[in-house]
Amino acid sequence: MFSHDDRLATAIRQLAVDARLVEVTRETGSQIHVADTLDQATRYVDDVRALILDEAVPSDVKRRVAPGLFRLALESAAQQLFYAKRHRSGASRLETEQRWSDVKKTRNRLALAVHDDPDKDLSGWLAQRDGRKSTVRIANAGVHGADVDISWGTVNDLQKVVDGILTS
């Protein structure tokens, strides 16, 4: 299906449907480029990588913007996991969307996705794998206006955490 509307792709990701999504783009000279479509969480991780690589962006801007992208990546991965789990359990999409929307904080959304309970303690999950705690700390730092230094190591940790959530 050719479309600029992302609803079908979103539904496929959130419902964990076994499908291959491709993105077809027309480049200069009418060259056609076909690539697998990335999930939104992975796109945010790629955005962090591009931000860090861009030498034209001042360091202070990178430090202020990156935490927000970390948060978006984590919440997007958590949402995809939560929606897939709820779909498999037979929950309605409307109920699932409402439950997700009722939870506002990143840590609570992660708990909802991982434990199906937004108020459950995440300490065990955070300690289970290297990089989880520091990644969530960076994601929360941006909301509170903190100026956080982002390295390739922290971006790689973000990628591992996102991949781990998406494969849960």
C-alpha positions as CSV (number, residue, x, y, z in Angstrom):
1,M,0.0,0.0,0.0
2,F,1.4,3.4,-0.9
3,S,0.5,6.1,1.5
4,H,1.8,9.1,3.5
5,D,-0.6,8.0,6.2
6,D,1.2,6.1,8.9
7,R,-1.8,4.5,10.6
8,L,-1.4,1.1,8.9
9,A,2.2,0.9,9.8
10,T,1.5,2.0,13.3
11,A,-1.2,-0.6,13.7
12,I,1.1,-3.3,12.3
13,R,3.8,-2.4,14.8
14,Q,1.5,-2.0,17.8
15,L,-0.4,-5.2,17.2
16,A,2.7,-7.2,16.5
17,V,1.4,-8.4,13.2
18,D,3.9,-10.4,11.2
19,A,4.4,-8.1,8.2
20,R,7.2,-6.5,6.3
21,L,7.0,-2.7,6.0
22,V,9.0,-1.0,3.4
23,E,9.4,2.7,2.7
24,V,9.7,3.8,-1.0
25,T,11.2,7.2,-1.7
26,R,11.9,9.0,-4.9
27,E,15.3,10.6,-4.9
28,T,16.9,13.1,-7.3
29,G,16.8,12.0,-10.9
30,S,13.7,10.0,-10.1
31,Q,15.7,7.2,-8.6
32,I,13.6,4.9,-6.4
33,H,15.0,3.8,-3.0
34,V,13.3,1.0,-1.1
35,A,14.2,0.3,2.5
36,D,12.7,-1.4,5.5
37,T,10.6,1.0,7.6
38,L,12.0,1.6,11.0
39,D,9.8,1.7,14.0
40,Q,9.3,5.1,15.6
41,A,11.6,4.3,18.6
42,T,14.5,3.4,16.3
43,R,13.9,6.5,14.3
44,Y,14.3,8.6,17.5
45,V,17.5,6.7,18.3
46,D,18.8,7.5,14.8
47,D,17.8,11.2,15.4
48,V,20.0,11.2,18.5
49,R,22.9,9.8,16.5
50,A,22.4,12.4,13.7
51,L,22.2,15.1,16.3
52,I,25.5,14.0,18.0
53,L,27.2,13.8,14.6
54,D,26.1,17.2,13.4
55,E,29.0,19.5,14.0
56,A,26.9,22.5,13.0
57,V,24.8,22.0,16.1
58,P,26.3,23.7,19.2
59,S,27.1,21.4,22.1
60,D,24.8,23.2,24.5
61,V,21.9,22.6,22.1
62,K,22.8,18.9,21.8
63,R,22.8,18.5,25.6
64,R,19.4,20.1,25.9
65,V,17.7,18.4,22.9
66,A,19.1,14.8,23.2
67,P,17.3,14.0,26.5
68,G,13.9,14.7,24.9
69,L,14.8,12.3,22.0
70,F,15.8,9.7,24.6
71,R,12.4,10.1,26.3
72,L,10.6,9.8,22.9
73,A,12.5,6.7,22.0
74,L,11.8,5.0,25.3
75,E,8.2,5.9,25.4
76,S,7.7,4.9,21.8
77,A,9.2,1.5,22.4
78,A,7.3,1.0,25.6
79,Q,4.0,2.0,23.8
80,Q,4.7,-0.6,21.1
81,L,5.3,-3.3,23.6
82,F,2.3,-2.4,25.7
83,Y,-0.1,-2.3,22.7
84,A,1.2,-5.7,21.4
85,K,0.8,-7.3,24.9
86,R,-2.7,-5.8,25.2
87,H,-3.7,-7.0,21.7
88,R,-2.5,-10.5,22.5
89,S,-4.5,-10.5,25.7
90,G,-7.7,-9.6,23.8
91,A,-8.0,-6.0,25.1
92,S,-9.8,-3.5,22.9
93,R,-7.7,-0.9,21.1
94,L,-9.8,1.9,22.6
95,E,-9.3,0.6,26.1
96,T,-5.6,0.2,25.4
97,E,-5.2,3.7,24.1
98,Q,-7.1,5.1,27.0
99,R,-5.0,3.2,29.5
100,W,-1.8,4.4,27.8
101,S,-3.0,8.0,27.6
102,D,-3.8,8.0,31.3
103,V,-0.2,7.4,32.2
104,K,2.0,10.6,31.8
105,K,5.5,10.0,33.1
106,T,8.2,8.0,31.3
107,R,9.0,5.8,34.2
108,N,5.4,4.9,34.7
109,R,4.9,4.2,31.0
110,L,7.9,1.9,31.1
111,A,6.4,0.1,34.2
112,L,3.1,-0.2,32.4
113,A,4.8,-1.8,29.4
114,V,7.0,-4.1,31.4
115,H,4.8,-5.0,34.3
116,D,1.3,-4.0,33.1
117,D,1.2,-1.7,36.2
118,P,2.2,2.0,35.9
119,D,2.9,2.2,39.7
120,K,5.1,-0.9,39.9
121,D,8.7,-0.3,41.0
122,L,11.1,-0.4,38.1
123,S,14.2,-0.9,40.2
124,G,14.6,-4.6,39.3
125,W,14.1,-4.0,35.6
126,L,16.5,-1.1,35.6
127,A,19.2,-3.1,37.4
128,Q,18.7,-6.2,35.2
129,R,20.7,-4.8,32.2
130,D,23.6,-2.3,31.9
131,G,22.6,1.0,30.5
132,R,18.9,1.0,31.5
133,K,19.2,3.1,34.6
134,S,21.5,5.7,33.0
135,T,19.3,5.9,29.9
136,V,16.1,6.5,31.9
137,R,18.0,9.1,33.9
138,I,19.0,11.0,30.7
139,A,15.4,10.8,29.4
140,N,14.1,12.3,32.7
141,A,16.8,14.9,32.8
142,G,15.4,16.7,29.8
143,V,12.0,17.1,31.3
144,H,13.5,18.8,34.3
145,G,15.7,21.2,32.2
146,A,19.0,19.5,33.1
147,D,22.0,19.9,30.8
148,V,23.2,16.4,30.1
149,D,26.3,15.4,28.2
150,I,25.6,12.7,25.6
151,S,28.3,10.4,24.4
152,W,28.4,7.5,21.9
153,G,28.3,5.2,24.8
154,T,25.0,6.7,26.1
155,V,23.5,6.6,22.6
156,N,24.6,2.9,22.3
157,D,22.9,2.2,25.7
158,L,19.7,3.9,24.4
159,Q,19.8,1.6,21.3
160,K,20.2,-1.5,23.5
161,V,17.4,-0.5,25.9
162,V,15.1,0.3,23.0
163,D,16.0,-3.0,21.2
164,G,15.4,-4.9,24.5
165,I,12.0,-3.4,25.0
166,L,11.0,-4.0,21.4
167,T,12.0,-7.7,21.6
168,S,10.3,-8.3,24.9
